[in-house]
Amino acid sequence: MYRLRFHGRGGQGMKTASRILGTAFFLAGFEVQDAPRYGAERRGAPIFAYVRADHRAIYERGIIRRPDLVIVADETLVSIPAAGVLDGITPRTVLLISSTVQPEAWREKLRLANPVFTLPRFGALDDPLEQRYVGAACAGAAARLVGVIPRDCLSRAVRDELAHLGEAVLAKNLDAALGAYDLLPAHAGCVTEAPEPPADTYDQPRWIDLPFDDAGLSAPDIFAPATTEKVPTGLWRTVRPVIDYEHCHRCVWICSTLCPDSTIRVNEEGFPVIDYEHCKGCLICMASCPSHAIRAVPEEEAGKK
């Protein structure tokens, strides 16, 4: 069985990537599972997606603990322990990272002897909005590395999954997926199916006994107001909206009302001010600004300034 794990941030299309790859496997004659794992309002936060493929019926369920291929759409996740990029990898696990850093440098940095491949195209984009196509590229590269998915099956999978988005968006995703597929012909088949683990190596779950508390303590209701201020959701952001006040017309009822997280307040002069501690970088304010006074700036660039 092939076991593949996608890592990315909310908004980078990891769920879509797993669906594209799962459909491509299915079109190539495999039984398939594909599933994402994430919570609500996750734009910018680490998310996971899993794909299993086998010629036999698949009875395995849940997260993939020992992946054959790990695909990383955002290289900043590698150094975040909570993202779990390296969890469960074995010496035969292949890593695919969207990055301009050379594979040899990644192996040295991570102290791994595993095969590592990179996708430099999406690691060096000037337009951060082009990152929306990185998921399709990751799916295309993964399809090439497993070596059992023909190019036409990948193309059909992209069309089946994304045709509803329109021809323009479909064309960009096709270009990203097929471009990544064509980038790695020499490494087709380097990802192989892992042998089934023997039953005697099964690890029992480490159960934790949690005694039931009084409902006033353990009920899921939130009784205290303003608790969301304690959660710095701005850490999820990869791109931040920046206001050019020379072009701002102070029509703050638009951006402040449409902000889904109420992170835009109005100062004494009537200008909008963004709370970057809690802004998740959804860029709805930029899309809705009638005077185009808001632009998107990558966090890396904003941090240097």
C-alpha positions in Angstrom: 0.0 0.0 0.0 1.1 3.5 -0.8 0.8 5.9 2.2 1.3 9.6 1.4 1.0 12.6 3.7 0.6 16.2 2.7 1.6 19.1 5.0 0.7 22.7 4.3 -1.1 25.7 5.7 -4.8 26.4 5.4 -5.5 28.1 2.1 -2.7 26.3 0.2 -4.9 23.6 -1.2 -3.7 20.5 0.7 -7.2 19.1 0.8 -7.5 19.7 -2.9 -4.1 18.2 -3.6 -5.0 15.0 -1.8 -8.2 14.8 -3.8 -6.4 15.3 -7.1 -3.8 12.6 -6.2 -6.5 10.3 -4.9 -8.5 10.7 -8.1 -5.3 10.1 -10.2 -4.6 6.9 -8.3 -8.2 5.8 -8.9 -8.0 6.5 -12.6 -4.8 4.4 -12.7 -6.7 1.4 -11.3 -6.1 1.7 -7.5 -8.4 1.5 -4.5 -8.0 4.9 -2.8 -8.6 6.8 0.5 -8.0 10.5 0.7 -8.9 12.7 3.7 -7.9 16.0 5.2 -7.4 16.8 8.9 -8.0 20.3 10.1 -10.3 22.5 12.3 -12.5 25.4 11.6 -11.1 28.8 10.3 -7.7 27.4 9.6 -6.3 29.8 7.0 -2.6 30.0 7.6 -2.6 27.3 10.3 -0.8 23.9 9.7 -3.1 21.2 8.2 -2.6 17.7 7.0 -4.1 15.5 4.3 -3.6 11.8 3.7 -3.8 9.5 0.7 -3.7 5.7 0.7 -3.7 3.7 -2.5 -3.6 -0.1 -3.0 -4.7 -2.7 -5.6 -6.6 -4.4 -2.8 -9.4 -3.2 -0.5 -8.1 -0.7 2.1 -9.2 -1.4 5.7 -6.7 0.8 7.4 -8.1 4.0 8.8 -7.0 7.2 10.6 -3.8 9.2 10.3 -0.7 7.9 8.5 2.0 7.2 11.0 4.7 5.8 8.8 4.5 7.6 5.4 6.2 6.5 2.2 6.2 10.1 0.9 5.9 13.3 2.8 4.9 16.4 0.8 5.5 19.8 2.3 3.9 22.8 0.6 5.3 25.4 3.0 9.0 25.0 4.1 8.4 27.0 7.2 6.5 24.1 8.6 9.5 21.8 8.8 10.9 23.6 11.8 7.6 23.7 13.7 7.3 20.7 15.9 3.4 20.9 16.1 3.3 20.6 12.3 4.6 17.0 12.6 6.4 17.0 9.2 9.0 14.4 10.3 6.7 12.4 12.5 7.0 8.6 11.8 9.4 8.9 8.9 11.6 5.8 8.3 14.9 5.6 6.4 12.9 4.8 3.2 10.5 7.8 3.5 10.9 10.3 0.6 10.5 14.0 1.3 9.2 16.5 -1.3 9.4 20.2 -0.2 8.3 23.3 -2.0 11.5 25.3 -1.6 14.3 27.0 -3.4 16.8 25.5 -1.0 18.8 22.6 -2.6 18.0 19.0 -1.5 21.5 18.5 -0.2 21.1 21.5 2.2 17.8 20.1 3.5 19.4 16.7 4.2 22.2 18.4 6.1 19.9 20.7 8.0 17.6 17.8 9.0 20.4 15.3 9.5 18.7 12.8 7.2 20.0 10.4 4.6 16.5 10.1 3.1 15.8 11.1 -0.6 14.8 14.7 -0.6 13.3 16.6 -3.7 12.4 20.2 -4.0 9.9 22.3 -6.1 11.7 25.7 -6.5 8.9 27.3 -8.6 6.6 28.1 -5.7 9.3 28.9 -3.2 10.4 32.0 -5.2 7.1 33.7 -6.2 6.9 37.5 -6.1 3.1 37.3 -6.1 2.0 35.5 -2.9 -1.5 34.9 -4.3 0.1 32.5 -6.8 0.7 30.2 -3.8 -2.9 29.0 -4.3 -1.6 26.7 -7.0 1.1 25.0 -5.0 -1.3 22.2 -4.0 -1.8 21.1 -7.6 2.0 21.2 -8.1 2.6 19.0 -5.0 0.0 16.5 -6.3 1.7 16.4 -9.7 5.1 15.9 -8.3 3.9 13.2 -6.0 2.2 11.4 -8.9 5.5 11.3 -10.7 7.5 10.1 -7.7 5.2 7.1 -7.1 5.8 6.1 -10.8 2.5 4.3 -11.3 0.3 7.2 -12.4 0.3 8.1 -16.1 0.4 11.7 -17.1 -3.1 11.6 -18.7 -4.6 10.2 -15.5 -3.1 13.2 -13.6 -4.5 15.6 -16.2 -8.0 14.0 -16.0 -7.9 14.1 -12.2 -7.1 17.8 -12.2 -10.0 18.4 -14.6 -12.4 16.2 -12.6 -11.7 18.0 -9.3 -11.3 21.6 -10.5 -13.5 22.0 -13.6 -16.2 23.8 -11.5 -13.7 26.7 -10.9 -13.7 27.8 -14.5 -11.3 27.5 -17.4 -8.8 30.2 -16.2 -8.3 28.6 -12.8 -8.3 25.1 -14.2 -5.6 26.1 -16.8 -3.3 27.5 -14.0 -3.7 24.4 -11.9 -3.1 22.1 -14.9 0.1 24.0 -15.7 1.3 23.7 -12.1 0.5 20.0 -11.8 1.8 18.9 -15.2 4.9 21.2 -14.9 5.8 19.5 -11.6 5.1 16.1 -13.0 7.5 16.8 -16.0 10.2 18.1 -13.6 11.0 14.8 -12.0 11.1 12.1 -14.8 14.4 10.6 -13.6 13.0 9.9 -10.1 9.7 8.1 -11.2 9.1 5.2 -9.0 11.5 6.2 -6.1 8.5 6.1 -3.8 7.6 2.4 -3.2 4.9 0.6 -1.3 5.9 -0.2 2.3 5.6 -3.8 3.4 2.7 -4.5 5.7 3.9 -4.3 9.4 3.9 -7.6 11.3 1.3 -7.9 13.9 3.8 -8.5 16.7 5.1 -4.9 16.3 1.8 -3.4 17.1 2.0 -0.6 19.7 -0.9 -0.5 22.2 -2.4 3.0 22.5 -1.2 5.0 25.5 -4.6 5.6 27.1 -4.8 8.5 29.5 -7.5 8.2 32.3 -9.4 11.5 32.5 -11.9 11.4 35.3 -15.2 13.3 34.7 -15.3 16.7 36.2 -18.3 18.7 37.3 -20.2 20.1 34.2 -19.3 23.6 35.3 -15.7 22.8 34.7 -15.6 20.3 31.8 -18.7 21.3 29.7 -17.7 22.6 26.2 -19.5 25.9 26.7 -17.4 29.1 27.0 -18.6 31.2 29.9 -16.0 33.9 30.0 -16.1 36.7 27.4 -13.1 37.9 25.3 -11.2 34.6 25.5 -10.2 34.8 21.9 -7.8 37.6 22.6 -5.6 35.1 24.3 -5.1 33.2 21.1 -2.6 34.9 18.7 -4.1 33.7 15.5 -1.9 36.1 13.6 0.8 33.4 13.8 -1.1 31.5 11.2 -0.6 34.2 8.6 1.8 33.8 5.7 0.7 37.0 4.0 -0.5 40.2 5.7 -2.7 43.1 4.4 -1.0 46.5 4.5 -2.9 49.7 4.2 -1.6 52.6 2.1 -3.2 55.5 4.0 -2.4 58.0 1.1 -5.0 56.1 -1.0 -7.4 55.2 1.8 -10.8 56.9 1.5 -11.8 56.0 5.1 -14.8 54.0 4.0 -14.1 51.8 7.0 -17.6 50.4 7.1 -16.6 48.1 4.2 -13.3 46.5 5.4 -14.2 46.5 9.1 -17.6 45.0 8.5 -16.4 42.3 6.1 -13.4 41.2 8.2 -14.5 37.8 9.5 -12.4 38.1 12.6 -13.2 41.7 13.5 -9.5 42.6 13.5 -10.0 46.0 11.8 -10.8 48.9 14.2 -11.2 52.6 13.4 -8.8 55.2 14.9 -9.6 58.7 16.1 -8.9 60.1 12.6 -11.4 57.6 11.0 -8.7 55.4 9.4 -8.8 51.6 9.6 -6.1 49.9 11.8 -5.4 46.2 11.5 -4.7 44.0 14.6 -1.9 41.9 13.4 -1.9 39.8 16.5 -5.2 38.2 15.4 -5.4 38.9 11.6 -5.2 35.5 9.8 -4.3 37.0 6.4 -7.5 36.0 4.6 -7.2 39.2 2.5 -11.0 39.8 2.3 -10.3 43.4 3.2 -7.9 43.7 0.2 -10.4 42.2 -2.2 -13.3 44.4 -1.0 -11.4 47.7 -0.8 -12.9 50.0 -3.5 -9.9 52.3 -3.6 -7.3 49.5 -3.8 -5.5 50.9 -0.8 -4.7 47.5 0.7 -2.0 45.3 -0.7 -0.7 41.8 0.3 2.8 41.6 1.7 4.6 38.3 2.5 5.3 37.9 6.2 9.0 37.3 5.5 9.2 40.7 3.8 7.1 42.4 6.4 9.3 41.0 9.2 12.4 42.5 7.6 10.8 45.9 7.6 
